[in-house]
Amino acid sequence: MIRKIALYGCGGFGREVAWLIQSCSSHGTSCEVACFIDDDPSRRDTEINGFVVMDLEKARRVFPEAHIICVVGNPQTRQKLIQKASKKGFGFETIVHPGTEKSKWIHIGIGTIICAGNILTTNITIGQHVHINLDCTIGHDVVLGDFTTIAPGVHISGWVHCGKRVYIGTGAVIVNGTEDHPIEIGNDVTIGAGACVTKSVTSGTTVVGVPAKPLVRK
């Protein structure tokens, strides 16, 4: 049976994930895009790349068998939308590009998206509804908390533990911790594009630069 997937959100990443699903299907995975879902009334009943945009209730009615993947990059917003979809009775899907290099010692939570070009080594724990965008590397003993977003070209070395709703910007690097002293990235941390994180970051902090330091707002 072909698994139907509704994409909650219809921005640029949503279009990329629609292509990801088509790519998975061409490699033998039985899945297809059912529709896009968006809460903006002005988008309803329009089409994006050939797929209809619906509101949540219509999607549930038209595609009762469909599962959802949320394709909104902002972690906090994604968590709210997942909670909303769950209340409507939707289940959730996980999509991993078939070309992903990964060992068998990886746990991947429901609702997670892993795009093309990624390498995941060993003993990695990935939470629920995590986004790993294009061309990232994830080292040994890394933990990625629920709703974390990893933008393209991010490199995370071994023994790094990320909390929930972490956003790691394009091209950022997190150097390795150790088994006794892993680098801890707290909940709701934002790591700016191109930053190099060399030590733990407390919850709610935004860090930028090389080496990464807390952003000072003027």
C-alpha positions as semicolon CSV with decimal commas, in nm:
position;residue;x (nm);y (nm);z (nm)
1;M;0,000;0,000;0,000
2;I;0,126;0,349;-0,087
3;R;0,162;0,573;0,219
4;K;0,006;0,914;0,162
5;I;0,185;1,206;0,328
6;A;0,037;1,552;0,387
7;L;0,294;1,828;0,425
8;Y;0,203;2,081;0,694
9;G;0,349;2,406;0,561
10;C;0,398;2,511;0,202
11;G;0,711;2,725;0,196
12;G;1,040;2,653;0,025
13;F;1,135;2,364;0,252
14;G;0,793;2,212;0,197
15;R;0,857;2,205;-0,176
16;E;1,195;2,046;-0,114
17;V;1,040;1,776;0,103
18;A;0,779;1,706;-0,165
19;W;1,071;1,639;-0,399
20;L;1,239;1,428;-0,126
21;I;0,928;1,210;-0,105
22;Q;0,925;1,169;-0,482
23;S;1,292;1,073;-0,468
24;C;1,220;0,814;-0,199
25;S;0,940;0,673;-0,413
26;S;1,168;0,642;-0,716
27;H;1,404;0,433;-0,499
28;G;1,133;0,185;-0,405
29;T;0,975;0,344;-0,096
30;S;0,596;0,332;-0,127
31;C;0,497;0,688;-0,043
32;E;0,351;0,990;-0,217
33;V;0,247;1,347;-0,139
34;A;-0,126;1,381;-0,073
35;C;-0,141;1,758;-0,035
36;F;0,002;2,063;0,136
37;I;-0,166;2,197;0,450
38;D;-0,156;2,563;0,550
39;D;-0,345;2,770;0,806
40;D;-0,341;3,084;0,586
41;P;-0,688;3,115;0,426
42;S;-0,542;3,295;0,123
43;R;-0,344;2,982;0,028
44;R;-0,632;2,737;0,041
45;D;-0,737;2,564;-0,282
46;T;-0,429;2,693;-0,462
47;E;-0,168;2,461;-0,609
48;I;0,206;2,435;-0,544
49;N;0,405;2,225;-0,788
50;G;0,090;2,036;-0,875
51;F;-0,026;1,966;-0,517
52;V;-0,339;2,124;-0,369
53;V;-0,316;2,336;-0,052
54;M;-0,586;2,258;0,206
55;D;-0,666;2,355;0,560
56;L;-0,622;2,094;0,833
57;E;-0,988;1,992;0,853
58;K;-1,030;1,948;0,477
59;A;-0,710;1,744;0,455
60;R;-0,839;1,517;0,731
61;R;-1,167;1,476;0,546
62;V;-1,025;1,420;0,197
63;F;-0,722;1,211;0,300
64;P;-0,825;1,034;0,623
65;E;-0,550;0,775;0,574
66;A;-0,273;1,032;0,531
67;H;0,001;1,094;0,786
68;I;0,160;1,434;0,836
69;I;0,512;1,565;0,817
70;C;0,551;1,923;0,939
71;V;0,784;2,115;0,708
72;V;0,803;2,445;0,900
73;G;1,162;2,524;0,993
74;N;1,100;2,722;1,312
75;P;1,115;2,466;1,597
76;Q;0,867;2,639;1,828
77;T;0,612;2,686;1,550
78;R;0,660;2,326;1,436
79;Q;0,582;2,198;1,785
80;K;0,258;2,400;1,795
81;L;0,148;2,273;1,453
82;I;0,224;1,912;1,545
83;Q;0,012;1,948;1,858
84;K;-0,268;2,096;1,648
85;A;-0,252;1,813;1,393
86;S;-0,244;1,552;1,668
87;K;-0,566;1,689;1,815
88;K;-0,729;1,643;1,474
89;G;-0,637;1,275;1,481
90;F;-0,347;1,273;1,236
91;G;-0,060;1,032;1,268
92;F;0,293;1,124;1,163
93;E;0,543;0,998;0,909
94;T;0,924;0,980;0,898
95;I;1,120;1,035;0,577
96;V;1,488;0,949;0,529
97;H;1,654;0,999;0,191
98;P;1,753;0,656;0,058
99;G;2,107;0,775;-0,013
100;T;2,172;0,872;0,350
101;E;2,491;0,716;0,486
102;K;2,412;0,580;0,833
103;S;2,494;0,292;1,060
104;K;2,239;0,058;1,217
105;W;2,310;0,207;1,563
106;I;2,085;0,509;1,519
107;H;1,744;0,579;1,670
108;I;1,522;0,807;1,459
109;G;1,204;0,947;1,615
110;I;0,869;0,976;1,440
111;G;0,809;1,280;1,219
112;T;1,177;1,332;1,143
113;I;1,303;1,443;0,800
114;I;1,655;1,355;0,681
115;C;1,735;1,511;0,344
116;A;1,986;1,414;0,076
117;G;2,361;1,412;0,128
118;N;2,376;1,339;0,500
119;I;2,619;1,116;0,689
120;L;2,526;0,984;1,035
121;T;2,785;0,762;1,201
122;T;2,705;0,558;1,512
123;N;2,515;0,556;1,844
124;I;2,308;0,861;1,755
125;T;1,970;0,943;1,907
126;I;1,736;1,164;1,704
127;G;1,415;1,280;1,868
128;Q;1,072;1,337;1,720
129;H;0,996;1,587;1,442
130;V;1,361;1,675;1,381
131;H;1,476;1,833;1,053
132;I;1,820;1,746;0,915
133;N;1,863;1,944;0,596
134;L;2,105;1,889;0,306
135;D;2,471;1,781;0,338
136;C;2,518;1,756;0,715
137;T;2,741;1,524;0,916
138;I;2,641;1,391;1,259
139;G;2,911;1,222;1,467
140;H;2,907;0,945;1,724
141;D;2,705;0,968;2,045
142;V;2,515;1,277;1,937
143;V;2,167;1,343;2,078
144;L;1,923;1,569;1,891
145;G;1,619;1,664;2,097
146;D;1,261;1,685;1,970
147;F;1,183;1,960;1,715
148;T;1,547;2,043;1,650
149;T;1,624;2,202;1,312
150;I;1,960;2,153;1,143
151;A;2,006;2,377;0,839
152;P;2,217;2,276;0,534
153;G;2,588;2,207;0,569
154;V;2,601;2,171;0,949
155;H;2,871;1,952;1,105
156;I;2,821;1,813;1,456
157;S;3,112;1,621;1,606
158;G;3,094;1,339;1,859
159;W;2,954;1,365;2,213
160;V;2,725;1,662;2,152
161;H;2,385;1,662;2,322
162;C;2,120;1,904;2,192
163;G;1,803;1,978;2,385
164;K;1,459;2,045;2,242
165;R;1,372;2,310;1,981
166;V;1,735;2,386;1,895
167;Y;1,797;2,572;1,569
168;I;2,141;2,531;1,408
169;G;2,201;2,768;1,117
170;T;2,355;2,696;0,778
171;G;2,721;2,597;0,784
172;A;2,755;2,597;1,163
173;V;2,999;2,362;1,334
174;I;2,989;2,209;1,683
175;V;3,322;2,062;1,793
176;N;3,341;1,739;1,985
177;G;3,287;1,686;2,355
178;T;3,392;1,378;2,547
179;E;3,209;1,091;2,713
180;D;3,272;1,245;3,056
181;H;3,202;1,601;2,941
182;P;2,977;1,614;2,634
183;I;2,900;1,953;2,486
184;E;2,549;2,039;2,604
185;I;2,327;2,260;2,388
186;G;2,025;2,362;2,595
187;N;1,660;2,385;2,501
188;D;1,554;2,666;2,263
189;V;1,912;2,756;2,168
190;T;1,977;2,926;1,833
191;I;2,318;2,882;1,672
192;G;2,384;3,135;1,397
193;A;2,490;3,049;1,044
194;G;2,861;2,982;1,015
195;A;2,917;2,976;1,391
196;C;3,175;2,746;1,554
197;V;3,053;2,620;1,891
198;T;3,340;2,512;2,116
199;K;3,164;2,480;2,452
200;S;2,821;2,418;2,606
201;V;2,540;2,670;2,552
202;T;2,273;2,742;2,813
203;S;1,903;2,717;2,729
204;G;1,741;3,008;2,547
205;T;2,069;3,156;2,426
206;T;2,155;3,272;2,073
207;V;2,523;3,232;1,983
208;V;2,706;3,358;1,676
209;G;3,059;3,389;1,540
210;V;3,389;3,202;1,556
211;P;3,424;3,097;1,828
212;A;3,052;3,122;1,903
213;K;2,955;3,372;2,171
214;P;2,618;3,495;2,301
215;L;2,458;3,752;2,075
216;V;2,452;4,098;2,231
217;R;2,139;4,284;2,124
218;K;2,174;4,663;2,107
